[in-house]
Amino acid sequence: MELLKAFDDEINAFLVNMFGPRDSRVRGWFMLDSYLPTFSLTVMYLLSIWLGNKFMKNRPALSLRSILTLYNLGITLLSMYMLVELILSSWEGGYNLQCQDLASAGEADVRVAKVLWWYYFSKLIEFLDTIFFVLRKKTSQITFLHVYHHASMFNIWWCVLNWIPCGQSAVRAHHHPHHECCRETLWLPLRVSDLPIFLHAYTSHPVLKFLFPDIPKKANEERDRRVTSRERSEEWILQSLLHCS
């Protein structure tokens, strides 16, 4: 137990050293003080896909129609709540879509942060998307990009909630232009988003090719599509920083 706590302290110290001090308004919130729960749940998600496929290999696919109906209804209601609450809280705080800092709206900022916490937590709930694919033996749906998206979004939003839990995060977290937000956090999602392109275009390891046979097929089209999008994103960020300065 002491070793686990020491390991947790080292990880948290490393993150604070990399990104700067955390936002004090979210301290004590469920699953935010330590990175270990988010990391551990992500590892469990990846293991469940591997073990689940092995378990279902010689078993018939499950229907899960009733469970999927309830699940989709729950996700829809949660999304509707987050949308309405985000609109109301950002309206209360007088948010500016082009450039909104982290501490100008008082209680409205905390209200926005609470909505974004639910968005972060919804990324954990959405791990079930893949689990349902496994149980229904829809293996064609479990591509590398599908798994990467679900795993990375959960971890990215843990960072967002700890360092930029409101302000421009309410509009688009990875375009946050505020100067108090550390530069690593600003560019982190853009850097992470390059990983599938790198793997698609340059990875030739036979194990990865075996696990993700769609890698070579999607390489060129994925790279071409994302290059233009990234250029627009970087141009928007630079313009926003100049505007804020």
MIDOSE-1310 file (N, C-alpha, C; in nm, 2 decimals, decimal comma, always signed):
residues 245
mell	+0,08/-0,12/+0,00/+0,00/+0,00/+0,00/+0,09/+0,13/+0,00; +0,19/+0,12/+0,08/+0,28/+0,24/+0,08/+0,35/+0,26/-0,05; +0,39/+0,14/-0,11/+0,45/+0,15/-0,25/+0,36/+0,22/-0,35; +0,23/+0,18/-0,34/+0,13/+0,23/-0,43/+0,12/+0,38/-0,41
kafd	+0,11/+0,42/-0,28/+0,10/+0,57/-0,25/+0,22/+0,64/-0,30; +0,34/+0,59/-0,28/+0,46/+0,65/-0,32/+0,47/+0,66/-0,47; +0,42/+0,56/-0,54/+0,41/+0,57/-0,69/+0,31/+0,67/-0,73; +0,20/+0,68/-0,67/+0,10/+0,78/-0,70/+0,15/+0,92/-0,68
dein	+0,23/+0,94/-0,57/+0,29/+1,07/-0,54/+0,39/+1,11/-0,65; +0,46/+1,02/-0,69/+0,56/+1,04/-0,80/+0,49/+1,09/-0,93; +0,39/+1,01/-0,96/+0,31/+1,05/-1,09/+0,26/+1,19/-1,08; +0,19/+1,22/-0,96/+0,13/+1,35/-0,95/+0,23/+1,46/-0,95
aflv	+0,35/+1,44/-0,88/+0,46/+1,53/-0,88/+0,51/+1,56/-1,02; +0,52/+1,45/-1,10/+0,57/+1,46/-1,24/+0,47/+1,54/-1,32; +0,34/+1,52/-1,31/+0,24/+1,59/-1,38/+0,24/+1,74/-1,35; +0,25/+1,77/-1,22/+0,25/+1,91/-1,17/+0,38/+1,98/-1,23
nmfg	+0,49/+1,91/-1,23/+0,61/+1,97/-1,28/+0,60/+1,99/-1,43; +0,53/+1,90/-1,50/+0,52/+1,92/-1,65/+0,42/+2,03/-1,68; +0,30/+2,02/-1,62/+0,19/+2,11/-1,66/+0,17/+2,24/-1,57; +0,24/+2,24/-1,45/+0,22/+2,35/-1,36/+0,12/+2,32/-1,26
prds	+0,09/+2,41/-1,17/-0,01/+2,39/-1,06/-0,15/+2,36/-1,11; -0,22/+2,27/-1,04/-0,35/+2,23/-1,08/-0,45/+2,34/-1,04; -0,56/+2,34/-1,10/-0,67/+2,43/-1,06/-0,73/+2,39/-0,92; -0,72/+2,48/-0,83/-0,76/+2,44/-0,69/-0,91/+2,42/-0,68
rvrg	-0,99/+2,47/-0,77/-1,14/+2,46/-0,76/-1,19/+2,32/-0,78; -1,11/+2,23/-0,84/-1,15/+2,09/-0,86/-1,08/+1,99/-0,77; -1,00/+2,04/-0,67/-0,94/+1,95/-0,58/-1,04/+1,88/-0,49; -1,03/+1,75/-0,48/-1,12/+1,68/-0,40/-1,23/+1,62/-0,48
wfml	-1,24/+1,66/-0,61/-1,35/+1,60/-0,69/-1,32/+1,45/-0,72; -1,43/+1,38/-0,74/-1,41/+1,23/-0,76/-1,32/+1,20/-0,88; -1,22/+1,12/-0,85/-1,12/+1,07/-0,95/-1,03/+1,17/-1,01; -1,02/+1,29/-0,96/-0,94/+1,40/-1,01/-0,81/+1,42/-0,94
dsyl	-0,80/+1,39/-0,81/-0,68/+1,42/-0,74/-0,56/+1,34/-0,78; -0,59/+1,21/-0,82/-0,49/+1,12/-0,86/-0,51/+1,07/-1,00; -0,40/+1,05/-1,07/-0,41/+1,00/-1,21/-0,43/+0,85/-1,21; -0,40/+0,78/-1,10/-0,40/+0,63/-1,10/-0,53/+0,57/-1,13
ptfs	-0,65/+0,63/-1,08/-0,78/+0,57/-1,12/-0,80/+0,57/-1,27; -0,78/+0,69/-1,33/-0,80/+0,70/-1,47/-0,71/+0,61/-1,55; -0,58/+0,60/-1,51/-0,49/+0,51/-1,58/-0,53/+0,37/-1,56; -0,56/+0,33/-1,44/-0,59/+0,19/-1,41/-0,72/+0,15/-1,49
ltvm	-0,82/+0,23/-1,49/-0,94/+0,20/-1,56/-0,92/+0,19/-1,71; -0,83/+0,27/-1,76/-0,79/+0,26/-1,91/-0,72/+0,12/-1,94; -0,63/+0,08/-1,85/-0,57/-0,05/-1,87/-0,67/-0,16/-1,86; -0,76/-0,15/-1,76/-0,87/-0,25/-1,75/-0,95/-0,26/-1,87
ylls	-0,98/-0,14/-1,93/-1,06/-0,14/-2,06/-0,99/-0,21/-2,17; -0,86/-0,19/-2,18/-0,78/-0,25/-2,29/-0,77/-0,40/-2,26; -0,75/-0,44/-2,14/-0,74/-0,58/-2,11/-0,88/-0,65/-2,13; -0,99/-0,58/-2,10/-1,12/-0,64/-2,11/-1,15/-0,67/-2,26
iwlg	-1,09/-0,59/-2,35/-1,11/-0,61/-2,49/-1,04/-0,74/-2,53; -0,92/-0,75/-2,49/-0,84/-0,87/-2,53/-0,89/-1,00/-2,46; -0,92/-0,99/-2,33/-0,98/-1,11/-2,27/-1,12/-1,14/-2,31; -1,19/-1,04/-2,34/-1,33/-1,06/-2,39/-1,34/-1,13/-2,52
nkfm	-1,25/-1,09/-2,61/-1,25/-1,15/-2,74/-1,21/-1,30/-2,73; -1,11/-1,33/-2,64/-1,07/-1,47/-2,62/-1,19/-1,55/-2,56; -1,26/-1,49/-2,47/-1,37/-1,55/-2,40/-1,49/-1,58/-2,50; -1,51/-1,49/-2,59/-1,63/-1,50/-2,68/-1,59/-1,58/-2,81
knrp	-1,47/-1,62/-2,82/-1,42/-1,68/-2,95/-1,50/-1,80/-2,99; -1,53/-1,89/-2,90/-1,61/-2,01/-2,93/-1,75/-2,01/-2,87; -1,80/-1,89/-2,84/-1,93/-1,88/-2,79/-2,02/-1,80/-2,88; -2,15/-1,82/-2,88/-2,24/-1,74/-2,97/-2,25/-1,60/-2,93
alsl	-2,27/-1,51/-3,03/-2,29/-1,37/-3,00/-2,41/-1,34/-2,91; -2,40/-1,25/-2,82/-2,52/-1,21/-2,74/-2,60/-1,10/-2,81; -2,73/-1,10/-2,79/-2,81/-0,99/-2,85/-2,80/-0,86/-2,77; -2,83/-0,86/-2,64/-2,82/-0,75/-2,56/-2,92/-0,63/-2,60
rsil	-3,03/-0,66/-2,67/-3,11/-0,56/-2,72/-3,17/-0,47/-2,61; -3,22/-0,53/-2,51/-3,28/-0,45/-2,40/-3,18/-0,37/-2,33; -3,06/-0,43/-2,30/-2,96/-0,35/-2,23/-2,91/-0,24/-2,32; -2,89/-0,26/-2,45/-2,85/-0,15/-2,54/-2,95/-0,04/-2,55
tlyn	-3,08/-0,08/-2,54/-3,18/+0,03/-2,55/-3,17/+0,12/-2,42; -3,16/+0,05/-2,31/-3,14/+0,13/-2,18/-3,01/+0,21/-2,18; -2,91/+0,15/-2,23/-2,78/+0,22/-2,23/-2,78/+0,34/-2,32; -2,84/+0,33/-2,44/-2,84/+0,44/-2,54/-2,94/+0,55/-2,49
lgit	-3,04/+0,51/-2,42/-3,13/+0,61/-2,36/-3,06/+0,69/-2,25; -2,99/+0,61/-2,17/-2,91/+0,68/-2,06/-2,81/+0,78/-2,11; -2,73/+0,74/-2,21/-2,63/+0,82/-2,27/-2,70/+0,94/-2,34; -2,81/+0,92/-2,40/-2,88/+1,04/-2,47/-2,93/+1,14/-2,36
llsm	-2,98/+1,09/-2,25/-3,03/+1,18/-2,15/-2,92/+1,25/-2,08; -2,81/+1,18/-2,06/-2,69/+1,25/-2,00/-2,63/+1,36/-2,09; -2,63/+1,33/-2,22/-2,58/+1,42/-2,32/-2,67/+1,55/-2,33; -2,80/+1,52/-2,32/-2,90/+1,63/-2,32/-2,88/+1,72/-2,20
ymlv	-2,86/+1,66/-2,08/-2,84/+1,73/-1,96/-2,71/+1,82/-1,97; -2,60/+1,76/-2,02/-2,48/+1,83/-2,03/-2,49/+1,95/-2,13; -2,56/+1,93/-2,24/-2,58/+2,03/-2,34/-2,65/+2,15/-2,28; -2,77/+2,12/-2,21/-2,85/+2,23/-2,16/-2,78/+2,30/-2,05
elil	-2,71/+2,23/-1,96/-2,64/+2,29/-1,84/-2,52/+2,37/-1,89; -2,46/+2,32/-1,99/-2,34/+2,40/-2,04/-2,38/+2,53/-2,11; -2,49/+2,52/-2,18/-2,55/+2,65/-2,24/-2,59/+2,75/-2,13; -2,66/+2,70/-2,03/-2,71/+2,79/-1,92/-2,59/+2,84/-1,84
sswe	-2,49/+2,76/-1,81/-2,38/+2,81/-1,72/-2,29/+2,90/-1,80; -2,27/+2,87/-1,93/-2,18/+2,97/-2,01/-2,26/+3,10/-2,03; -2,39/+3,09/-2,05/-2,47/+3,21/-2,06/-2,46/+3,29/-1,94; -2,47/+3,23/-1,82/-2,47/+3,29/-1,69/-2,33/+3,36/-1,67
ggyn	-2,23/+3,30/-1,72/-2,09/+3,36/-1,70/-2,06/+3,46/-1,81; -2,14/+3,48/-1,91/-2,11/+3,57/-2,02/-1,99/+3,53/-2,10; -1,99/+3,40/-2,13/-1,87/+3,35/-2,20/-1,86/+3,40/-2,34; -1,73/+3,42/-2,38/-1,70/+3,47/-2,51/-1,65/+3,35/-2,59
lqcq	-1,71/+3,32/-2,71/-1,67/+3,20/-2,78/-1,53/+3,21/-2,84; -1,47/+3,33/-2,85/-1,34/+3,35/-2,91/-1,23/+3,33/-2,81; -1,25/+3,39/-2,69/-1,14/+3,39/-2,60/-1,20/+3,41/-2,46; -1,20/+3,30/-2,38/-1,25/+3,30/-2,24/-1,15/+3,25/-2,15
dlas	-1,12/+3,33/-2,04/-1,02/+3,29/-1,95/-1,08/+3,19/-1,84; -0,99/+3,16/-1,74/-1,03/+3,06/-1,65/-1,10/+3,11/-1,52; -1,10/+3,24/-1,50/-1,14/+3,28/-1,36/-1,22/+3,42/-1,37; -1,29/+3,44/-1,48/-1,36/+3,57/-1,49/-1,50/+3,57/-1,46
agea	-1,56/+3,44/-1,45/-1,70/+3,43/-1,43/-1,75/+3,38/-1,30; -1,66/+3,37/-1,20/-1,69/+3,33/-1,06/-1,76/+3,20/-1,05; -1,88/+3,20/-0,99/-1,95/+3,07/-0,97/-1,99/+3,00/-1,10; -2,01/+3,08/-1,21/-2,04/+3,02/-1,33/-1,93/+2,93/-1,39
dvrv	-1,81/+2,97/-1,36/-1,69/+2,89/-1,40/-1,70/+2,75/-1,33; -1,73/+2,75/-1,20/-1,74/+2,63/-1,12/-1,86/+2,54/-1,18; -1,97/+2,61/-1,22/-2,08/+2,54/-1,27/-2,04/+2,47/-1,41; -1,96/+2,54/-1,49/-1,91/+2,49/-1,61/-1,82/+2,37/-1,58
akvl	-1,74/+2,38/-1,48/-1,64/+2,27/-1,45/-1,72/+2,15/-1,41; -1,83/+2,16/-1,34/-1,91/+2,05/-1,29/-1,97/+1,98/-1,42; -2,01/+2,05/-1,51/-2,06/+1,99/-1,64/-1,95/+1,92/-1,71; -1,84/+1,98/-1,72/-1,72/+1,91/-1,79/-1,67/+1,79/-1,71
wwyy	-1,69/+1,79/-1,58/-1,66/+1,67/-1,50/-1,75/+1,55/-1,55; -1,88/+1,58/-1,57/-1,97/+1,48/-1,62/-1,93/+1,43/-1,76; -1,88/+1,53/-1,84/-1,83/+1,49/-1,97/-1,71/+1,39/-1,96; -1,62/+1,43/-1,87/-1,50/+1,34/-1,85/-1,55/+1,20/-1,80
fskl	-1,65/+1,20/-1,71/-1,69/+1,07/-1,65/-1,77/+0,99/-1,76; -1,84/+1,06/-1,85/-1,91/+0,99/-1,96/-1,81/+0,92/-2,05; -1,69/+0,96/-2,06/-1,59/+0,89/-2,14/-1,56/+0,75/-2,08; -1,57/+0,74/-1,94/-1,56/+0,61/-1,88/-1,68/+0,53/-1,91
iefl	-1,80/+0,58/-1,90/-1,92/+0,51/-1,93/-1,91/+0,45/-2,07; -1,86/+0,53/-2,16/-1,86/+0,50/-2,31/-1,76/+0,39/-2,34; -1,68/+0,34/-2,24/-1,60/+0,22/-2,26/-1,69/+0,10/-2,29; -1,82/+0,11/-2,24/-1,91/+0,00/-2,27/-1,94/-0,01/-2,42
dtif	-1,92/+0,09/-2,50/-1,94/+0,08/-2,64/-1,86/-0,04/-2,69; -1,74/-0,04/-2,66/-1,65/-0,15/-2,71/-1,68/-0,28/-2,64; -1,72/-0,28/-2,51/-1,75/-0,41/-2,45/-1,87/-0,47/-2,51; -1,97/-0,39/-2,55/-2,09/-0,44/-2,62/-2,05/-0,50/-2,75
fvlr	-1,95/-0,44/-2,82/-1,91/-0,49/-2,95/-1,85/-0,63/-2,93; -1,77/-0,64/-2,82/-1,70/-0,77/-2,79/-1,81/-0,88/-2,76; -1,91/-0,85/-2,68/-2,01/-0,95/-2,64/-2,10/-0,98/-2,76; -2,12/-0,89/-2,85/-2,20/-0,92/-2,97/-2,11/-0,97/-3,09
kkts	-1,99/-0,98/-3,06/-1,89/-1,04/-3,16/-1,89/-0,95/-3,29; -1,90/-0,82/-3,27/-1,89/-0,72/-3,38/-1,74/-0,68/-3,39; -1,65/-0,77/-3,42/-1,51/-0,75/-3,41/-1,47/-0,65/-3,52; -1,54/-0,64/-3,63/-1,51/-0,55/-3,74/-1,52/-0,40/-3,69
qitf	-1,60/-0,38/-3,59/-1,61/-0,24/-3,53/-1,50/-0,20/-3,44; -1,43/-0,30/-3,39/-1,32/-0,27/-3,29/-1,19/-0,25/-3,36; -1,18/-0,13/-3,43/-1,06/-0,09/-3,50/-0,96/-0,03/-3,40; -0,84/-0,01/-3,45/-0,74/+0,07/-3,37/-0,79/+0,21/-3,34
lhvy	-0,85/+0,28/-3,43/-0,89/+0,41/-3,41/-1,01/+0,42/-3,31; -1,10/+0,32/-3,31/-1,21/+0,31/-3,21/-1,15/+0,30/-3,07; -1,06/+0,20/-3,05/-1,00/+0,18/-2,92/-0,92/+0,30/-2,88; -0,84/+0,35/-2,97/-0,75/+0,47/-2,94/-0,84/+0,59/-2,89
hhas	-0,94/+0,61/-2,97/-1,03/+0,73/-2,94/-1,09/+0,72/-2,80; -1,15/+0,60/-2,76/-1,21/+0,59/-2,63/-1,10/+0,60/-2,52; -0,99/+0,53/-2,54/-0,89/+0,54/-2,43/-0,83/+0,67/-2,41; -0,80/+0,74/-2,52/-0,73/+0,87/-2,52/-0,82/+0,98/-2,46
mfni	-0,95/+0,98/-2,51/-1,04/+1,09/-2,46/-1,05/+1,09/-2,31; -1,06/+0,97/-2,25/-1,08/+0,96/-2,11/-0,96/+1,02/-2,03; -0,84/+1,00/-2,09/-0,72/+1,05/-2,02/-0,70/+1,20/-2,05; -0,73/+1,24/-2,17/-0,71/+1,38/-2,21/-0,81/+1,47/-2,12
wwcv	-0,93/+1,42/-2,10/-1,02/+1,50/-2,02/-0,99/+1,50/-1,87; -0,91/+1,40/-1,83/-0,86/+1,41/-1,69/-0,77/+1,53/-1,68; -0,68/+1,54/-1,78/-0,59/+1,66/-1,78/-0,66/+1,79/-1,79; -0,76/+1,79/-1,88/-0,84/+1,92/-1,89/-0,91/+1,96/-1,76
lnwi	-0,97/+1,86/-1,69/-1,04/+1,89/-1,57/-0,94/+1,94/-1,46; -0,82/+1,90/-1,46/-0,72/+1,94/-1,36/-0,66/+2,07/-1,39; -0,64/+2,11/-1,51/-0,57/+2,23/-1,54/-0,65/+2,34/-1,62; -0,75/+2,30/-1,69/-0,83/+2,40/-1,76/-0,98/+2,36/-1,75
pcgq	-1,03/+2,36/-1,63/-1,17/+2,30/-1,61/-1,28/+2,38/-1,65; -1,26/+2,50/-1,70/-1,37/+2,59/-1,74/-1,31/+2,68/-1,85; -1,37/+2,80/-1,87/-1,32/+2,89/-1,97/-1,34/+2,84/-2,11; -1,24/+2,84/-2,19/-1,25/+2,80/-2,33/-1,27/+2,65/-2,34
savr	-1,24/+2,57/-2,23/-1,27/+2,43/-2,24/-1,41/+2,40/-2,26; -1,50/+2,49/-2,22/-1,64/+2,47/-2,25/-1,68/+2,47/-2,39; -1,59/+2,54/-2,47/-1,62/+2,54/-2,62/-1,54/+2,43/-2,69; -1,41/+2,43/-2,67/-1,32/+2,33/-2,73/-1,19/+2,32/-2,65
ahhh	-1,17/+2,22/-2,57/-1,07/+2,22/-2,47/-0,93/+2,23/-2,54; -0,90/+2,17/-2,65/-0,77/+2,17/-2,71/-0,74/+2,30/-2,78; -0,84/+2,40/-2,78/-0,81/+2,53/-2,84/-0,81/+2,64/-2,74; -0,79/+2,60/-2,61/-0,79/+2,70/-2,51/-0,67/+2,80/-2,52
phhe	-0,70/+2,93/-2,53/-0,59/+3,02/-2,56/-0,54/+3,10/-2,44; -0,59/+3,07/-2,32/-0,56/+3,16/-2,20/-0,41/+3,14/-2,17; -0,34/+3,25/-2,13/-0,20/+3,25/-2,11/-0,17/+3,17/-1,98; -0,26/+3,17/-1,88/-0,23/+3,10/-1,75/-0,23/+2,95/-1,77
ccre	-0,30/+2,90/-1,88/-0,29/+2,76/-1,91/-0,15/+2,73/-1,97; -0,09/+2,63/-1,91/+0,05/+2,60/-1,95/+0,05/+2,55/-2,10; +0,16/+2,58/-2,17/+0,16/+2,55/-2,31/+0,15/+2,40/-2,34; +0,21/+2,31/-2,24/+0,20/+2,17/-2,26/+0,05/+2,13/-2,27
tlwl	-0,03/+2,18/-2,18/-0,17/+2,14/-2,18/-0,24/+2,19/-2,31; -0,20/+2,31/-2,35/-0,26/+2,37/-2,47/-0,24/+2,28/-2,59; -0,12/+2,23/-2,61/-0,08/+2,15/-2,72/-0,10/+2,00/-2,71; -0,12/+1,95/-2,58/-0,12/+1,81/-2,56/-0,22/+1,74/-2,64
plrv	-0,35/+1,78/-2,65/-0,44/+1,70/-2,74/-0,41/+1,70/-2,88; -0,34/+1,81/-2,93/-0,30/+1,81/-3,07/-0,19/+1,71/-3,10; -0,10/+1,71/-3,00/+0,01/+1,61/-3,01/-0,04/+1,47/-3,00; -0,13/+1,44/-2,91/-0,18/+1,31/-2,89/-0,26/+1,27/-3,01
sdlp	-0,33/+1,36/-3,08/-0,41/+1,33/-3,19/-0,32/+1,29/-3,31; -0,19/+1,31/-3,31/-0,11/+1,27/-3,42/-0,07/+1,12/-3,41; -0,10/+1,06/-3,29/-0,05/+0,92/-3,27/-0,11/+0,82/-3,38; -0,24/+0,83/-3,40/-0,29/+0,73/-3,50/-0,23/+0,75/-3,64
iflh	-0,20/+0,87/-3,68/-0,14/+0,90/-3,81/+0,00/+0,84/-3,81; +0,08/+0,86/-3,70/+0,21/+0,80/-3,69/+0,21/+0,65/-3,71; +0,12/+0,59/-3,63/+0,11/+0,44/-3,63/+0,06/+0,39/-3,77; -0,03/+0,46/-3,83/-0,09/+0,42/-3,96/+0,02/+0,43/-4,07
ayts	+0,10/+0,54/-4,06/+0,19/+0,56/-4,17/+0,33/+0,50/-4,16; +0,37/+0,49/-4,03/+0,51/+0,45/-4,01/+0,54/+0,32/-3,94; +0,44/+0,27/-3,87/+0,47/+0,15/-3,79/+0,46/+0,03/-3,87; +0,57/-0,05/-3,87/+0,57/-0,18/-3,95/+0,59/-0,30/-3,86
hpvl	+0,57/-0,28/-3,73/+0,59/-0,40/-3,64/+0,48/-0,50/-3,67; +0,52/-0,63/-3,69/+0,43/-0,73/-3,72/+0,32/-0,76/-3,62; +0,35/-0,73/-3,49/+0,25/-0,75/-3,39/+0,14/-0,65/-3,40; +0,17/-0,53/-3,43/+0,07/-0,42/-3,45/-0,01/-0,45/-3,57
kflf	+0,06/-0,49/-3,68/-0,01/-0,52/-3,80/-0,11/-0,64/-3,78; -0,07/-0,73/-3,69/-0,16/-0,84/-3,67/-0,28/-0,80/-3,58; -0,26/-0,72/-3,48/-0,36/-0,67/-3,39/-0,46/-0,57/-3,46; -0,40/-0,49/-3,55/-0,47/-0,38/-3,61/-0,45/-0,39/-3,77
pdip	-0,52/-0,48/-3,83/-0,50/-0,50/-3,98/-0,54/-0,38/-4,06; -0,62/-0,28/-4,00/-0,66/-0,17/-4,08/-0,56/-0,06/-4,09; -0,44/-0,08/-4,02/-0,34/+0,03/-4,02/-0,29/+0,07/-4,16; -0,24/-0,03/-4,24/-0,18/+0,01/-4,37/-0,29/+0,06/-4,46
kkan	-0,41/+0,01/-4,45/-0,52/+0,05/-4,54/-0,56/+0,19/-4,53; -0,55/+0,24/-4,40/-0,61/+0,38/-4,38/-0,50/+0,48/-4,37; -0,37/+0,45/-4,39/-0,26/+0,54/-4,37/-0,27/+0,67/-4,45; -0,28/+0,66/-4,58/-0,27/+0,78/-4,67/-0,39/+0,86/-4,65
eerd	-0,51/+0,80/-4,65/-0,64/+0,89/-4,65/-0,65/+0,95/-4,51; -0,60/+0,89/-4,40/-0,61/+0,95/-4,27/-0,51/+1,06/-4,26; -0,39/+1,05/-4,31/-0,29/+1,15/-4,30/-0,33/+1,27/-4,38; -0,38/+1,25/-4,50/-0,43/+1,37/-4,59/-0,54/+1,44/-4,53
rrvt	-0,63/+1,37/-4,46/-0,75/+1,43/-4,41/-0,71/+1,52/-4,28; -0,62/+1,46/-4,20/-0,59/+1,53/-4,08/-0,49/+1,64/-4,09; -0,41/+1,64/-4,20/-0,31/+1,75/-4,22/-0,38/+1,88/-4,23; -0,48/+1,89/-4,32/-0,55/+2,01/-4,34/-0,62/+2,06/-4,21
srer	-0,69/+1,96/-4,14/-0,75/+1,99/-4,02/-0,66/+2,05/-3,91; -0,54/+1,99/-3,90/-0,44/+2,04/-3,80/-0,39/+2,18/-3,84; -0,37/+2,20/-3,97/-0,32/+2,34/-4,00/-0,43/+2,44/-3,97; -0,55/+2,41/-3,99/-0,66/+2,51/-3,95/-0,66/+2,52/-3,80
seew	-0,64/+2,41/-3,72/-0,64/+2,42/-3,57/-0,53/+2,51/-3,52; -0,41/+2,49/-3,58/-0,29/+2,56/-3,53/-0,31/+2,71/-3,57; -0,36/+2,74/-3,68/-0,38/+2,88/-3,72/-0,48/+2,94/-3,63; -0,59/+2,87/-3,59/-0,69/+2,93/-3,50/-0,63/+2,96/-3,36
ilqs	-0,54/+2,86/-3,31/-0,48/+2,88/-3,18/-0,39/+3,01/-3,18; -0,31/+3,02/-3,29/-0,22/+3,14/-3,29/-0,30/+3,27/-3,30; -0,40/+3,27/-3,38/-0,49/+3,39/-3,38/-0,55/+3,42/-3,25; -0,59/+3,32/-3,18/-0,65/+3,34/-3,05/-0,55/+3,39/-2,95
llhc	-0,43/+3,34/-2,95/-0,33/+3,39/-2,86/-0,29/+3,53/-2,89; -0,28/+3,57/-3,01/-0,25/+3,71/-3,05/-0,37/+3,80/-3,00; -0,49/+3,75/-3,01/-0,60/+3,83/-2,97/-0,60/+3,85/-2,82; -0,57/+3,74/-2,75/-0,57/+3,76/-2,60/-0,45/+3,85/-2,55
s	-0,34/+3,85/-2,63/-0,23/+3,93/-2,58/-0,26/+4,08/-2,61
